[in-house]
Amino acid sequence: MRRRKRAVFIIALAFLTSGLAKAADPNSPQPLRLWPGTAPGDKADIGPEHDTTKDPNSKNHDDIIRLGNVSEPTITVFKPAPDKDTGAAVVVCPGGAYNILAMNLEGTEVCDWLNSVGVTGVLLKYRVPARKGLEKHTAALQDAQRALGIVRHNAKDWKIDPHRVGIMGFSAGGHLSAAASNNFESRAYESVDDADKESCRPDFAILIYPAYLAPKEDTTKTSAELKVTRNTPTTFIAMTEDDPVGVEGAFTYMLALKKAKVPGEIHVFAKGGHGYGLRPSPNPISHWPTLAAEWLTHEGLLKKN
C-alpha cells in the first residue's frame, strides 16, 4: 500500500515539475500586460475574468473559449519558426460582439496559421464587455492602439519589421480592426510611455466576417467611426452572403476604400454563415486563409528581411 501511494506521489510530482518546466520555458508565449497600471478609465468593477462557456447556465457546449469580463488586457506574441519568419506581424483581434472574446477559435488558432505563413501573431486580449456610457468599441480601440505601439516599440527585440505590422479581426474584432485602420492620427487615451510615441496605424488589415461596418438604419454608409481616407491601410475582406450579420457592410466598406483610392480585396461566398474561424467545413469559404496568404504575398508583405 505504501509503495502504491509513493508511486502515485512520484507520478503526481512528475506532472507538477513538468508543468512548471513548461511554464518556465522562455520559448513558451507568455501574455504581456498592455498597461503599466489600470487601463484608461477602467474601474475594475465588472467581476472576475472567466470562460463564459463553462458557466452552468451557458447554452454553449463546445470547445470554444468565450472569455468574459476582461479588465486586464494583454498581448501574447507567437513567433514563427526562424527559418519561416518573414518579419511581418499581425495583431489578432478575436470576435464576440464586444461582449466576450472567442480566444481559441479566433485567436490562438489564427496565430498558429499566421506562424505557418511566416508571420508573427500578436494575440490581443482586449477589454470586454463594452463599458457603460461609452461606445461599444472605445475601450477595445484604446487597447488595439496601445498594442500596435508596443509591437513597433519592441520590433527590434522581437525581430519584426515595424513597417509590416498589420491588424486582423473576426466579427466584432473585424470592426475593431477597421476602427484602428481609420483612427490613428491621435490616440484615444493619454500617452503613458515611449511605446505611445510609435505609430498606431496598421500597415494592412484583414477583416473576416466583420460586423458593424455600416449602421443598420443605412447600410449605404460606413459607420461614423470608420471615416475612410487615402491613409486607410490596404484591406482584405472575406465573408458570406448568408452571414446573419449582413454582408452589406463589407460591400460599403470596400466601396469607401475604392472611393479613397485605397487598394483592397474582397471575397464573398454564397454560404458559410458566421463564426467559423479557420475550422474547415464543406463550404468554399473555408479556403479564405489560402486567399489571404496569397494576398499577403502579392502585397509584398511576406518578403523576408
KOLVEX-446898 format. One record per residue (C-alpha): x, y, z; residue in one letter. Coordinates in steps of 0.5 Angstrom, whole numbers, plus 2048, in hexadecimal, padded with zeros to 3 digits. Layout:
BEGIN
XYZA;...
This chain:
BEGIN
800800800M;806805802R;8098037FBR;8038057F7R;80280B7FBK;80980D7FAR;80880B7F2A;8028107F2V;8068157F5F;80C8157F1I;8088157EAI;80481B7EDA;80B81E7EFL;80D81D7E7A;8078207E4F;8088267E9L;80F8277E7T;80E8267E0S;80882B7E0G;80D8307E4L;81382F7DFA;80E8307D9K;80B8377DDA;8138397DDA;8148377D6D;81783E7D3P;81483C7CCN;80D83B7CFS;8098417CDP;8078457D4Q;80284A7D4P;8048527D5L;8008577D8R;7FE85D7D4L;7FE8627D9W;8038637DFP;7FD8647E3G;7F68647E3T;7F38657DCA;7F186C7DAP;7EA86E7DDG;7E98677E0D;7E68667E7K;7E785E7E7A;7E085D7EAD;7DE8587E4I;7DF8527E8G;7E584C7E7P;7E784A7E0E;7E58447DEH;7E383F7D9D;7DB8407D8T;7DA83A7D4T;7DB8367DBK;7D683A7DED;7D18357E1P;7CB8397DDN;7CF8397D7S;7CB8377D1K;7D28357CDN;7D582E7CEH;7DB82E7C9D;7E382F7C9D;7E28377C8I;7E583B7CEI;7E18417CFR;7E58467D3L;7E184B7D7G;7E28507DCN;7E88527D9V;7EB8587DDS;7F38577DDE;7F48577D5P;7FA8537D3T;7FE8517CCI;80184B7CBT;80784A7C6V;8078447C2F;80D8437BEK;80E83F7B7P;81483A7B6A;81A83E7B5P;81B83B7AED;81483E7ACK;8148447B0D;81384A7ABT;8138507B0G;80C8517AFA;8078527B5A;7FF8527B6V;7FB8547BCV;7F684F7BCV;7EF8517BFC;7EA84C7C1P;7E384D7C0G;7DD84C7C5G;7D88527C4A;7DC8577C8Y;7DA8527CEN;7DE84C7CEI;7E584A7CAL;7E58437C6A;7EC8437C9M;7EE83C7C5N;7E983C7BFL;7EB8437BDE;7F28447C1G;7F783E7C2T;7F583A7BCE;7F58407B8V;7FC8427BBC;7FE83A7B9D;7FC83C7B2W;8008427B2L;80683F7B4N;80583A7AFS;80683F7A9V;80C8427ADG;8088487B1V;80984A7B8T;8028497BBG;80084E7C1V;7FA84C7C4L;7F68527C7L;7F28507CDK;7EE8577CDY;7E98597D2R;7E28577D2V;7DC8577D3P;7DB85E7D1A;7DC8647D6R;7D68677D9K;7D586E7D6G;7DA86D7D0L;7D986B7C9E;7DA8637C8K;7E18647C6H;7E48697CAT;7E88657CFA;7EA8607CAA;7EC8657C5L;7F18687CAQ;7F48617CBD;7F58607C4A;7F88677C3Q;7FD8657C9R;7FE85E7C6A;8008617C0L;8058667C3G;8088607C8I;80985C7C2V;80D8617BER;8118637C4H;81385C7C5N;81485B7BEA;81C85A7BEK;81C8557C4D;8168517C1W;8198517BAK;8138557B7I;81385A7B1D;8108607B4P;80D8627ADH;80A85B7ACR;80585B7B3V;7FE8597B1G;7F88587B4I;7F38527B4M;7EC8517B7G;7E684D7B6F;7DE84F7B7S;7DF8557BDA;7E68547BCG;7E68567B5G;7E285C7B7H;7E885E7BCL;7ED85D7B6S;7E98617B2A;7E98667B7A;7F08667B9A;7F18677B1S;7EE86D7B1N;7EF8707B8N;7F78717B8F;7F88797B8E;7F78797BFS;7F78747C5R;7F08737C8A;7F48747CFY;7F98787D2E;8008757D1S;8038717D6V;80A8707D4D;80F86F7CED;80B86A7CAA;80686F7C9D;80B8737C5K;80A86E7C0E;80586E7BAS;7FF86A7BCC;7FD86A7B4R;7FD8637B2P;8008627ABD;7FB85D7A9F;7F485A7ABA;7F18537ABI;7E98537ACL;7E684C7ADI;7DE84C7ADY;7DF8547B0P;7D98567B4A;7D685E7B5Y;7DA8617AFL;7D38647ADA;7CD8667B1P;7C78627B1K;7C38687AFE;7C786A7A9D;7CC8657A6T;7CE8697A0T;7D286D7A5K;7D886B7A9T;7D786B7B1S;7D98727B4A;7E08707B7E;7E286D7B0L;7E48737ACK;7E88707A7V;7ED8747A4T;7F387479FR;7F78727A5N;7F386C7A7T;7F78667A6P;7F68617A1T;7F185B7A3T;7EF8547A1F;7E88527A3I;7E484B7A3A;7DD84A7A4M;7D78467A2T;7D084879FE;7CC8457A4D;7D08487AAD;7CB84A7AFP;7CF8507B1V;7CD8527AAG;7D28537A4V;7D085A7A2E;7D585D7A7G;7DB8597A4A;7D985C79DF;7D886379FT;7DF8637A3Y;7E286079CM;7DF866798L;7E186B79DA;7E886879CL;7E7869795K;7E5870795K;7EB872799A;7F086E794K;7F286979AV;7F3862797P;7EF85D799G;7ED856798E;7E685379AI;7E484B799H;7DC84A79AV;7DA84379AF;7D384079AA;7D283C7A0K;7D683B7A7G;7D283F7ACG;7D68437B2H;7DC8417B7G;7DF83B7B3Y;7E683E7B4G;7EB8397B1L;7E88337B2R;7E682F7ACP;7DF82E7A9S;7DC82C7A2P;7DB8337A0N;7E083679CP;7E183C7A1I;7E68377A5S;7EB83979FH;7EC8407A2W;7F283F7A5P;7F583D79FT;7F384379BL;7F58487A1A;7FC8457A1A;7FC846799E;7FA84D79AW;80084E79FL;80584B79AT;802850795H;802856799E;80A85479AG;8088537A2L;80C84C7A3L;81284E7A0K;81884C7A5K;81C8527A8N;
